[in-house]
């Protein structure tokens, strides 16, 4: 089976074509650099994404924006969002503070992207 992929690893945005059979990658064509080759292999086997969301702040109507410290598997995104939704923080919080450690059993943390006092 042929799959078309657009690389998001660098600004080039290479259009790649991958040949996949029985879940195994037979070939990848169209990449300009090794970042593209690695991206295609990951996207076809275990795709990952960064997650951004909001956390409730006690005593405030303004939520705290947060993100994952690293991409997580796409299959865990909704579990990650549920875990974030259940969280409530108490100020003060600095940019980069870990709000949830190892979210959903991954290596990624949920970190603050804004300060709250």
TIVO-2410 file (N, C-alpha, C; in nm, 3 decimals):
# residues 117
REC num residu      c1      c2      c3 atome chaine
REC   1      X   0.085  -0.116   0.000     N      A
REC   1      X   0.000   0.000   0.000    CA      A
REC   1      X   0.090   0.124   0.000     C      A
REC   2      X   0.057   0.222  -0.083     N      A
REC   2      X   0.131   0.348  -0.089    CA      A
REC   2      X   0.064   0.451   0.001     C      A
REC   3      X   0.146   0.524   0.077     N      A
REC   3      X   0.095   0.631   0.163    CA      A
REC   3      X   0.171   0.758   0.132     C      A
REC   4      X   0.095   0.868   0.121     N      A
REC   4      X   0.153   1.000   0.099    CA      A
REC   4      X   0.166   1.070   0.234     C      A
REC   5      X   0.282   1.130   0.260     N      A
REC   5      X   0.308   1.199   0.385    CA      A
REC   5      X   0.376   1.332   0.354     C      A
REC   6      X   0.336   1.436   0.425     N      A
REC   6      X   0.406   1.565   0.416    CA      A
REC   6      X   0.486   1.581   0.543     C      A
REC   7      X   0.617   1.597   0.528     N      A
REC   7      X   0.706   1.610   0.644    CA      A
REC   7      X   0.686   1.745   0.711     C      A
REC   8      X   0.683   1.743   0.844     N      A
REC   8      X   0.675   1.867   0.922    CA      A
REC   8      X   0.800   1.885   1.008     C      A
REC   9      X   0.905   1.810   0.976     N      A
REC   9      X   1.028   1.814   1.053    CA      A
REC   9      X   1.113   1.937   1.030     C      A
REC  10      X   1.098   2.001   0.915     N      A
REC  10      X   1.172   2.124   0.885    CA      A
REC  10      X   1.087   2.207   0.788     C      A
REC  11      X   1.127   2.329   0.757     N      A
REC  11      X   1.046   2.416   0.671    CA      A
REC  11      X   1.030   2.369   0.526     C      A
REC  12      X   1.108   2.271   0.481     N      A
REC  12      X   1.100   2.224   0.342    CA      A
REC  12      X   0.962   2.164   0.310     C      A
REC  13      X   0.902   2.094   0.403     N      A
REC  13      X   0.771   2.033   0.381    CA      A
REC  13      X   0.769   1.932   0.269     C      A
REC  14      X   0.868   1.846   0.268     N      A
REC  14      X   0.879   1.745   0.160    CA      A
REC  14      X   0.756   1.655   0.152     C      A
REC  15      X   0.712   1.629   0.029     N      A
REC  15      X   0.605   1.533   0.005    CA      A
REC  15      X   0.672   1.398  -0.016     C      A
REC  16      X   0.642   1.304   0.073     N      A
REC  16      X   0.705   1.173   0.067    CA      A
REC  16      X   0.602   1.067   0.033     C      A
REC  17      X   0.651   0.963  -0.027     N      A
REC  17      X   0.569   0.846  -0.058    CA      A
REC  17      X   0.633   0.726   0.010     C      A
REC  18      X   0.552   0.654   0.084     N      A
REC  18      X   0.602   0.535   0.154    CA      A
REC  18      X   0.526   0.412   0.105     C      A
REC  19      X   0.598   0.306   0.092     N      A
REC  19      X   0.539   0.177   0.057    CA      A
REC  19      X   0.533   0.095   0.186     C      A
REC  20      X   0.410   0.057   0.227     N      A
REC  20      X   0.389  -0.016   0.352    CA      A
REC  20      X   0.314  -0.144   0.323     C      A
REC  21      X   0.361  -0.253   0.381     N      A
REC  21      X   0.294  -0.381   0.363    CA      A
REC  21      X   0.294  -0.457   0.495     C      A
REC  22      X   0.177  -0.499   0.541     N      A
REC  22      X   0.162  -0.573   0.667    CA      A
REC  22      X   0.224  -0.498   0.786     C      A
REC  23      X   0.208  -0.366   0.787     N      A
REC  23      X   0.260  -0.285   0.896    CA      A
REC  23      X   0.409  -0.259   0.892     C      A
REC  24      X   0.476  -0.306   0.788     N      A
REC  24      X   0.620  -0.284   0.775    CA      A
REC  24      X   0.647  -0.185   0.661     C      A
REC  25      X   0.742  -0.096   0.686     N      A
REC  25      X   0.779   0.004   0.586    CA      A
REC  25      X   0.880  -0.059   0.492     C      A
REC  26      X   0.843  -0.066   0.364     N      A
REC  26      X   0.933  -0.124   0.264    CA      A
REC  26      X   1.025  -0.019   0.205     C      A
REC  27      X   0.971   0.103   0.184     N      A
REC  27      X   1.053   0.210   0.127    CA      A
REC  27      X   0.991   0.345   0.157     C      A
REC  28      X   1.075   0.448   0.158     N      A
REC  28      X   1.032   0.587   0.174    CA      A
REC  28      X   1.107   0.667   0.069     C      A
REC  29      X   1.034   0.746  -0.010     N      A
REC  29      X   1.095   0.828  -0.114    CA      A
REC  29      X   1.046   0.972  -0.103     C      A
REC  30      X   1.129   1.065  -0.148     N      A
REC  30      X   1.087   1.204  -0.156    CA      A
REC  30      X   1.137   1.294  -0.045     C      A
REC  31      X   1.213   1.242   0.049     N      A
REC  31      X   1.264   1.326   0.156    CA      A
REC  31      X   1.396   1.390   0.113     C      A
REC  32      X   1.422   1.511   0.165     N      A
REC  32      X   1.545   1.583   0.131    CA      A
REC  32      X   1.654   1.568   0.236     C      A
REC  33      X   1.615   1.525   0.356     N      A
REC  33      X   1.714   1.512   0.464    CA      A
REC  33      X   1.675   1.394   0.553     C      A
REC  34      X   1.763   1.359   0.644     N      A
REC  34      X   1.737   1.246   0.733    CA      A
REC  34      X   1.624   1.275   0.831     C      A
REC  35      X   1.596   1.403   0.857     N      A
REC  35      X   1.482   1.438   0.943    CA      A
REC  35      X   1.353   1.386   0.879     C      A
REC  36      X   1.341   1.403   0.748     N      A
REC  36      X   1.223   1.355   0.675    CA      A
REC  36      X   1.210   1.204   0.680     C      A
REC  37      X   1.320   1.135   0.662     N      A
REC  37      X   1.318   0.989   0.666    CA      A
REC  37      X   1.274   0.941   0.804     C      A
REC  38      X   1.332   1.001   0.909     N      A
REC  38      X   1.296   0.963   1.047    CA      A
REC  38      X   1.149   0.996   1.074     C      A
REC  39      X   1.104   1.114   1.029     N      A
REC  39      X   0.964   1.154   1.049    CA      A
REC  39      X   0.870   1.053   0.984     C      A
REC  40      X   0.898   1.013   0.861     N      A
REC  40      X   0.811   0.917   0.790    CA      A
REC  40      X   0.805   0.784   0.864     C      A
REC  41      X   0.919   0.736   0.910     N      A
REC  41      X   0.922   0.609   0.981    CA      A
REC  41      X   0.840   0.616   1.110     C      A
REC  42      X   0.854   0.727   1.183     N      A
REC  42      X   0.779   0.743   1.308    CA      A
REC  42      X   0.630   0.760   1.279     C      A
REC  43      X   0.597   0.842   1.181     N      A
REC  43      X   0.456   0.869   1.149    CA      A
REC  43      X   0.383   0.743   1.104     C      A
REC  44      X   0.453   0.653   1.040     N      A
REC  44      X   0.390   0.531   0.989    CA      A
REC  44      X   0.386   0.419   1.093     C      A
REC  45      X   0.467   0.428   1.197     N      A
REC  45      X   0.469   0.321   1.297    CA      A
REC  45      X   0.404   0.366   1.428     C      A
REC  46      X   0.456   0.472   1.490     N      A
REC  46      X   0.402   0.522   1.617    CA      A
REC  46      X   0.395   0.675   1.608     C      A
REC  47      X   0.288   0.728   1.548     N      A
REC  47      X   0.280   0.874   1.533    CA      A
REC  47      X   0.267   0.943   1.669     C      A
REC  48      X   0.333   1.058   1.682     N      A
REC  48      X   0.332   1.134   1.807    CA      A
REC  48      X   0.295   1.279   1.779     C      A
REC  49      X   0.240   1.344   1.879     N      A
REC  49      X   0.202   1.485   1.868    CA      A
REC  49      X   0.225   1.555   2.001     C      A
REC  50      X   0.250   1.686   1.993     N      A
REC  50      X   0.252   1.771   2.112    CA      A
REC  50      X   0.106   1.794   2.151     C      A
REC  51      X   0.080   1.813   2.280     N      A
REC  51      X  -0.055   1.840   2.327    CA      A
REC  51      X  -0.053   1.973   2.401     C      A
REC  52      X  -0.149   2.059   2.370     N      A
REC  52      X  -0.166   2.184   2.443    CA      A
REC  52      X  -0.307   2.187   2.500     C      A
REC  53      X  -0.322   2.248   2.617     N      A
REC  53      X  -0.452   2.253   2.681    CA      A
REC  53      X  -0.452   2.364   2.786     C      A
REC  54      X  -0.556   2.364   2.869     N      A
REC  54      X  -0.571   2.461   2.977    CA      A
REC  54      X  -0.600   2.389   3.108     C      A
REC  55      X  -0.545   2.443   3.219     N      A
REC  55      X  -0.567   2.387   3.352    CA      A
REC  55      X  -0.638   2.492   3.436     C      A
REC  56      X  -0.733   2.446   3.515     N      A
REC  56      X  -0.805   2.538   3.604    CA      A
REC  56      X  -0.712   2.588   3.715     C      A
REC  57      X  -0.721   2.719   3.745     N      A
REC  57      X  -0.642   2.781   3.851    CA      A
REC  57      X  -0.737   2.816   3.965     C      A
REC  58      X  -0.710   2.762   4.085     N      A
REC  58      X  -0.794   2.793   4.202    CA      A
REC  58      X  -0.798   2.944   4.226     C      A
REC  59      X  -0.919   2.997   4.247     N      A
REC  59      X  -0.936   3.138   4.277    CA      A
REC  59      X  -0.925   3.230   4.157     C      A
REC  60      X  -0.927   3.174   4.036     N      A
REC  60      X  -0.915   3.257   3.916    CA      A
REC  60      X  -1.012   3.208   3.808     C      A
REC  61      X  -1.061   3.300   3.729     N      A
REC  61      X  -1.147   3.262   3.617    CA      A
REC  61      X  -1.063   3.243   3.490     C      A
REC  62      X  -0.934   3.275   3.499     N      A
REC  62      X  -0.844   3.264   3.385    CA      A
REC  62      X  -0.763   3.135   3.397     C      A
REC  63      X  -0.777   3.042   3.303     N      A
REC  63      X  -0.704   2.916   3.311    CA      A
REC  63      X  -0.556   2.933   3.277     C      A
REC  64      X  -0.477   2.833   3.312     N      A
REC  64      X  -0.334   2.831   3.283    CA      A
REC  64      X  -0.309   2.749   3.157     C      A
REC  65      X  -0.245   2.807   3.055     N      A
REC  65      X  -0.211   2.728   2.937    CA      A
REC  65      X  -0.094   2.634   2.968     C      A
REC  66      X  -0.104   2.511   2.920     N      A
REC  66      X  -0.002   2.409   2.943    CA      A
REC  66      X   0.025   2.334   2.813     C      A
REC  67      X   0.136   2.261   2.812     N      A
REC  67      X   0.170   2.177   2.697    CA      A
REC  67      X   0.252   2.058   2.745     C      A
REC  68      X   0.265   1.960   2.658     N      A
REC  68      X   0.352   1.847   2.690    CA      A
REC  68      X   0.497   1.891   2.669     C      A
REC  69      X   0.588   1.835   2.745     N      A
REC  69      X   0.730   1.868   2.732    CA      A
REC  69      X   0.793   1.798   2.611     C      A
REC  70      X   0.723   1.699   2.559     N      A
REC  70      X   0.769   1.623   2.442    CA      A
REC  70      X   0.644   1.565   2.374     C      A
REC  71      X   0.656   1.529   2.247     N      A
REC  71      X   0.540   1.465   2.181    CA      A
REC  71      X   0.503   1.334   2.249     C      A
REC  72      X   0.374   1.303   2.250     N      A
REC  72      X   0.326   1.175   2.302    CA      A
REC  72      X   0.255   1.100   2.190     C      A
REC  73      X   0.238   0.971   2.208     N      A
REC  73      X   0.170   0.889   2.107    CA      A
REC  73      X   0.028   0.940   2.085     C      A
REC  74      X  -0.014   0.943   1.960     N      A
REC  74      X  -0.149   0.992   1.927    CA      A
REC  74      X  -0.256   0.913   2.000     C      A
REC  75      X  -0.232   0.786   2.023     N      A
REC  75      X  -0.332   0.702   2.090    CA      A
REC  75      X  -0.355   0.743   2.235     C      A
REC  76      X  -0.265   0.822   2.293     N      A
REC  76      X  -0.278   0.863   2.433    CA      A
REC  76      X  -0.328   1.006   2.449     C      A
REC  77      X  -0.356   1.075   2.341     N      A
REC  77      X  -0.395   1.216   2.348    CA      A
REC  77      X  -0.520   1.237   2.431     C      A
REC  78      X  -0.625   1.161   2.408     N      A
REC  78      X  -0.750   1.183   2.482    CA      A
REC  78      X  -0.735   1.147   2.630     C      A
REC  79      X  -0.657   1.045   2.662     N      A
REC  79      X  -0.629   1.013   2.802    CA      A
REC  79      X  -0.551   1.127   2.867     C      A
REC  80      X  -0.458   1.183   2.794     N      A
REC  80      X  -0.379   1.296   2.843    CA      A
REC  80      X  -0.470   1.415   2.872     C      A
REC  81      X  -0.562   1.445   2.780     N      A
REC  81      X  -0.653   1.557   2.800    CA      A
REC  81      X  -0.746   1.534   2.920     C      A
REC  82      X  -0.788   1.410   2.942     N      A
REC  82      X  -0.870   1.379   3.060    CA      A
REC  82      X  -0.791   1.404   3.189     C      A
REC  83      X  -0.665   1.364   3.189     N      A
REC  83      X  -0.580   1.384   3.307    CA      A
REC  83      X  -0.559   1.534   3.332     C      A
REC  84      X  -0.540   1.610   3.227     N      A
REC  84      X  -0.524   1.756   3.241    CA      A
REC  84      X  -0.653   1.818   3.293     C      A
REC  85      X  -0.766   1.777   3.238     N      A
REC  85      X  -0.896   1.833   3.278    CA      A
REC  85      X  -0.923   1.809   3.427     C      A
REC  86      X  -0.875   1.699   3.481     N      A
REC  86      X  -0.898   1.666   3.623    CA      A
REC  86      X  -0.806   1.744   3.716     C      A
REC  87      X  -0.709   1.813   3.660     N      A
REC  87      X  -0.609   1.884   3.740    CA      A
REC  87      X  -0.655   2.026   3.774     C      A
REC  88      X  -0.615   2.072   3.893     N      A
REC  88      X  -0.639   2.210   3.935    CA      A
REC  88      X  -0.514   2.255   4.009     C      A
REC  89      X  -0.463   2.374   3.975     N      A
REC  89      X  -0.339   2.420   4.038    CA      A
REC  89      X  -0.365   2.539   4.129     C      A
REC  90      X  -0.273   2.559   4.221     N      A
REC  90      X  -0.276   2.673   4.311    CA      A
REC  90      X  -0.154   2.760   4.282     C      A
REC  91      X  -0.175   2.890   4.260     N      A
REC  91      X  -0.062   2.979   4.234    CA      A
REC  91      X   0.033   2.982   4.353     C      A
REC  92      X   0.158   3.021   4.339     N      A
REC  92      X   0.220   3.072   4.217    CA      A
REC  92      X   0.273   2.960   4.127     C      A
REC  93      X   0.278   2.989   3.998     N      A
REC  93      X   0.331   2.896   3.898    CA      A
REC  93      X   0.421   2.976   3.805     C      A
REC  94      X   0.538   2.922   3.772     N      A
REC  94      X   0.631   2.986   3.679    CA      A
REC  94      X   0.630   2.910   3.547     C      A
REC  95      X   0.669   2.979   3.441     N      A
REC  95      X   0.680   2.913   3.311    CA      A
REC  95      X   0.777   2.796   3.323     C      A
REC  96      X   0.737   2.682   3.272     N      A
REC  96      X   0.820   2.562   3.276    CA      A
REC  96      X   0.798   2.473   3.397     C      A
REC  97      X   0.722   2.521   3.496     N      A
REC  97      X   0.691   2.436   3.611    CA      A
REC  97      X   0.615   2.312   3.565     C      A
REC  98      X   0.650   2.198   3.623     N      A
REC  98      X   0.581   2.072   3.591    CA      A
REC  98      X   0.448   2.070   3.665     C      A
REC  99      X   0.341   2.059   3.589     N      A
REC  99      X   0.206   2.054   3.646    CA      A
REC  99      X   0.165   1.908   3.670     C      A
REC 100      X   0.195   1.822   3.572     N      A
REC 100      X   0.171   1.677   3.585    CA      A
REC 100      X   0.298   1.606   3.538     C      A
REC 101      X   0.353   1.524   3.622     N      A
REC 101      X   0.475   1.450   3.587    CA      A
REC 101      X   0.438   1.321   3.515     C      A
REC 102      X   0.511   1.292   3.409     N      A
REC 102      X   0.494   1.166   3.333    CA      A
REC 102      X   0.346   1.139   3.302     C      A
REC 103      X   0.284   1.231   3.232     N      A
REC 103      X   0.143   1.222   3.199    CA      A
REC 103      X   0.112   1.089   3.129     C      A
REC 104      X   0.009   1.023   3.174     N      A
REC 104      X  -0.038   0.894   3.116    CA      A
REC 104      X   0.072   0.789   3.106     C      A
REC 105      X   0.167   0.793   3.198     N      A
REC 105      X   0.274   0.694   3.198    CA      A
REC 105      X   0.378   0.715   3.090     C      A
REC 106      X   0.377   0.830   3.023     N      A
REC 106      X   0.476   0.859   2.920    CA      A
REC 106      X   0.599   0.925   2.983     C      A
REC 107      X   0.697   0.955   2.902     N      A
REC 107      X   0.815   1.028   2.947    CA      A
REC 107      X   0.790   1.179   2.949     C      A
REC 108      X   0.677   1.224   2.898     N      A
REC 108      X   0.646   1.367   2.887    CA      A
REC 108      X   0.577   1.419   3.012     C      A
REC 109      X   0.610   1.542   3.047     N      A
REC 109      X   0.544   1.612   3.157    CA      A
REC 109      X   0.449   1.716   3.098     C      A
REC 110      X   0.351   1.757   3.178     N      A
REC 110      X   0.268   1.872   3.142    CA      A
REC 110      X   0.332   1.992   3.210     C      A
REC 111      X   0.369   2.094   3.131     N      A
REC 111      X   0.439   2.210   3.186    CA      A
REC 111      X   0.360   2.337   3.160     C      A
REC 112      X   0.377   2.434   3.252     N      A
REC 112      X   0.311   2.564   3.239    CA      A
REC 112      X   0.377   2.647   3.130     C      A
REC 113      X   0.296   2.721   3.057     N      A
REC 113      X   0.350   2.809   2.952    CA      A
REC 113      X   0.324   2.957   2.983     C      A
REC 114      X   0.277   2.984   3.106     N      A
REC 114      X   0.254   3.121   3.149    CA      A
REC 114      X   0.273   3.125   3.300     C      A
REC 115      X   0.308   3.242   3.352     N      A
REC 115      X   0.322   3.257   3.496    CA      A
REC 115      X   0.188   3.296   3.557     C      A
REC 116      X   0.163   3.248   3.679     N      A
REC 116      X   0.043   3.282   3.754    CA      A
REC 116      X   0.086   3.316   3.896     C      A
REC 117      X   0.041   3.433   3.944     N      A
REC 117      X   0.077   3.476   4.081    CA      A
REC 117      X  -0.046   3.489   4.167     C      A
***
